[in-house]
Amino acid sequence: MTAALNSVMVRVPGKINLQLSVGPKEADGFHGLVTVFQAISIFDEVTLTRNIEGSGIAISISGDQTHGVPTDSSNLAYRAAALMCEIHSITPDLLINIKKSIPVAGGMAGGSADAAATILAVDALFTLGLSRDEMQAVASQLGSDVPFMLVGGTAVGRGRGDEVTSALSRGTYHWVLALSTVGLSTPAVYGECDRLRAGMDVVAPHANDQLLQALLAQDAVSLGKNLVNDLQSAACSLRPALRLVLDVGGEYGALGSIVSGSGPTVAFLVEDEDQALDLAVALTSSGVVGSVARAYGPVHGAKVIEFS
Ligand code: C5P
């Protein structure tokens, strides 16, 4: 007989949206999307441990991005653990530690990543043996970006962004990320997008074929030209300083510059690690960014890396 596991650690990446095309607001308050996600090499580590003291779910946060992360039931990882335990009739006595490196409220799906990691960790800890589809179904109840974080790589998201299909992508892309010290609220950015588009005829979004072709052909120059985010104007409207950040990338020869998701993280596509380093130095000395990170993608989605 196999001994029960006591603890499981899952590593999960952040994401950027290479395309984020936003349709009109639907009756449920959400917007129909077509988005192309890429998982990139900035990772959180979520560790689930059985709480033998039996006092419910408790969350602790460690790492370099702890500011503003809730440790109560509003944390998406808490909700993921509670939902998984409810569905599978497990007594929810769990300690969750989140070692955070993905920026908080940064448009990189950090909270969604932690929720996806928690779903996978509960599955492993209690040897539930769930299929990918069963985990995806739980994930989409928690948030639009959660299903992608289980899959990772490069994928097209439709519906709310939660109907995920893997996309073919060759090669590795290098990114420089300009991080802000203060996040942006996703609902506020969607609301600003609606306000800016009031009275306009907003059509249903569709996938950008040139962008998908660029990924297939490993053509970073074409990818850079085809990056598109319908939320970018709204994020810049709420945070005008983002325009200055985007300009610095252009001046230093980035292949493409884009606000990630609902922002305020700005992602710059560059040719290689050398250019990434040059741009990171330029951004740091420009004084217009909070901090700078380098990353590559695509990388794997949520993955169990340790258990005991
Ligand atoms: O699904 P998630 O909880 O990440 O969404 C956060 C907020 O972003 C929603 O409450 C909604 O305001 C907005 N949103 C949207 N349309 C989507 C996804 C998110 O309007 N497809």
Residues whose N, C-alpha, C, O or C-beta is under 5 A from the ligand:
A	BS01	C5P	G29 F30 H31 L33 L142 G143 S144 D145 G159 R160 G161 T186 P187 Y190
